[in-house]
Amino acid sequence: MSISSAINTARTGLQISGLRAETVATNVANASTPGYVRRTVLLSEQTVAGQTTGVRSDGIARSQNMAITAERRGLTSDLAQSDMLATTWQTISSRVGSTAEGDGIFKAFSDFETALENYALSPESSTDAATVLNAAKAITREFNNLSQMTIDMRADADTQIADGVSIVNSALKQIEKLNGQISSADPKQGSTAALLDERQRQLDVISEYMPVQSVDRQNGMIDVVTQEGVFLLAGRARTVEFTPGGAFTPGRTLASGDLTGLTVEGTDITPGSSSFGAVSSGLFGGLFTLRDTELPEFSAQLDTLASDLVSRLSDDSIDPGKTLGAAGLFVDPMGTGAVGLALRLDINAAVDPAQGGATWRLRDGVEATTAGPSGNTDILNAMLDAVTSVRPVNANGIQGAFSSTDMVAQFASLTGQKRLGYEAVLSSTSTQHTMLLDAEHEASGVDVDSEMQDLLLIEQAYAANARVIETASNMIDRLMEL
């Protein structure tokens, strides 16, 4: 090898060492950057006329295992859905309370039953009468507040769907733009790797809302398609369409046509729909399940409890003095028992001093015009029998034979079971997701210790090439002195 060949070979070595050192520095600097994929320099032998003239770079490679990434992306959707459902039912279960803790709506029913028992023992006591009234009001507040909470949660889910649609559409547009930049970029440049990382991040954003797959196209471009086969991006980004529902009431549902679902260029992708394209997971899956299925079912169960309470205490046998079929202690202001009863449930004005009534009518009858004997317990005992008697029910998921308080306990139990079920799913999904994240990081993430070891080798290679040039320079200087 001639001196000039040695110098040229060493020069290429110095250039490559600098590029490798720069790549290592980039890796280390982005070790904790979400979506960053480790870079490596692709090297090959450089030859001229069959003779080795050094080393060259064939570009920057991203160390990504696409199969692991795709599987992890699918679990990202499942995790987002299970977390949404588990968190929501934790909130609901906490608000409803449990029989073990004796709070929430169960406590309100239990306090009402106890207050009735005490008043039946002391029918002359105005204090005990007020206690019964306050306990009854506590029940109506629980029903009203729980029903309003359900409405608020449905409205919030609807708002989150609208926000998510905007985020997904923006991400699809960004991927379309990145596709164009990637197709026209030099795949050997490090800037192309950065574009690919950003595209991966946008895919991850979409995956949080719905499970998607990427389909490779020419020149490094991709299409984006749902797991059910609906294209969200095919050359150009397609628009996911959704119309927010606005004001919510218990009777407004998707089935009734009052609310809208998700569509992509006329294809229905609404989670839970009968369409082939119905999204099966992700935040959209969780939000639509809550808005259109589980929260309406919860609201319907509240209506069932409220209807049972109204029916028990409006029984004509309790108060012979009232008009047949008229309401008793608890009333539906609409008088229809229609959807949303729990939200409307109120106290009969006749027994409420705040509404012009009198508490002695609890003892003497809601339509009584004058107070009766202070020792009369007939109506009070009949009311107590009504709430403690066991009656069959089979409506809106509540099935069996219960007293009034036991039915509420069953309702609280069903709510707790729903919470525990979703927590179990969340735990399992989270474990699987964590395992795949670790596997993905192992395949494509940055190991700082390994990068530092590579940097030491690069420094040694740089020093060796520099030594070659220095030795060649000394040889030339020596020759010039001869």
Phi, psi and omega in degrees: 000132179285165179298319181295323178295320179297318179295316180296319179296316179294324179298316178296325178296319178295319180296315180293321178299320178296318179295318179295319179296320178296321179294318177298317179299319178296318178300312183295318181297332183251020184303328181253011179282122180301134177082358180283135179247133184302138178257148171223152179270127177274126185242150174209162180285138178258125183232152174224121181055040178079000181252138178291127179239016176131208183231152180223162177263132176261010178126182180252126180256145174260126184273074184240133174264102187295330180294316179294318180298318180296319179292319178295322180297321177297320179288336174299319177296314180298320181294318180299318180293311183294325178293318178299312182292317181296316181297317180296316182285338171295318178296314181296313182298319178297321181288321179292321182088180181222158179293331181294320181273339177068043179231186178066211185294329178297317179297321179299317178293318180297319179294323179295316179297317179296318180297320177297317179301314181293321180291325178295332178279335180226067186297343180277350187278116176290332178294315179293326177296317178295325179295319177297315180299315180295323178294321178294319177296324178298322177296313181297322178297319179298314179297312181300314184290319179295320179293319178294323176300319179298316178299315181297320180293321178295318179295321179294320177298319179298318178295318179295326176297313180300316178297319180296322178298318178297318180295315180296315180297321178295318179295321178296318177297321179294321178295319177302316179295316180295323176305315180296320180292320181291320182295332181260357182270159175282116183297346181276348184274149179294333180296330178293322177299322178295322177295320179294321176299316181295322178295322177297320179296320179293323175297321179294324177298314179296320183298334178293331182265328178202147179289129180226162175233153175254142179242120182292135175237182184291157177060030175081002180279163178225156165255158179240128183224144177289163178298338181272356175100014178264123181285126174264335177214119177224085187083308176236157179284132174265153186265127171277125186250141180200139177247118180302150187278343182075220182291139182250146170224161182304330185274353182277120183221167175292321182297326181280352180088004180279340181237160182247162177251199179259139174223153174230105182050047176089349179270125181284121177241018182299126177303134179089352179280171181274000180292147177298334184268007183303123179296137188257351187202193179081180179299323177300318178300315180293316184293318179291324177300318179291311186295319191253346184235295192284318178291320173299323178294319177298317178298320179294324177294321176299318178298322178298316178296315181296318180297320179297319181294315178300316182296316182300313187269003174254004180302130184298336181288341180289314187232089183299341184276350183269161178299137180302129179085354180286161181288153177261231184295316181257140184228155169256110183307330178281338180069018185249338186067020183286176179308136181096013180303319183300328179286328184268344188311134183214173177270143175300123183302335184296335183256001187250111178303329180292342179247018179090007181264194181216138184292338180294343177290343172299324182272325191253354179116139187291341180252011180294139181267337177222156180291140179264193179303135185292341181265003183288123181242008186301309183292320181296316179293324178293322176296317180296319177297323182295319183278339181262347180291148180270124181232145179283148176213143176208081183207136173053041175087353177260116187224133178142198177234123189218155162281173182300313181291321180294327178294321177294323178297320177296319177299314179296323179294317178298320178295317178296322178296321177298316179299312182297322179298315181288328177295323178295317178297317180298317180298314180295314181295321180296320178297314179296318181296318179296319179298318180289326175298318178296318179295321179294320179294323178298323183277324188231353181279176183259123172262106187300321179298316179295321179296322179294323176295318177297323181295324177296318178294323179295318178298320179294319179295320179298315181297321181294316179294320178296324179294322178299314181295320179296317180295318178297320179296319178296321179296319179295316179299321180295318179296323180293334181280343182286000000 
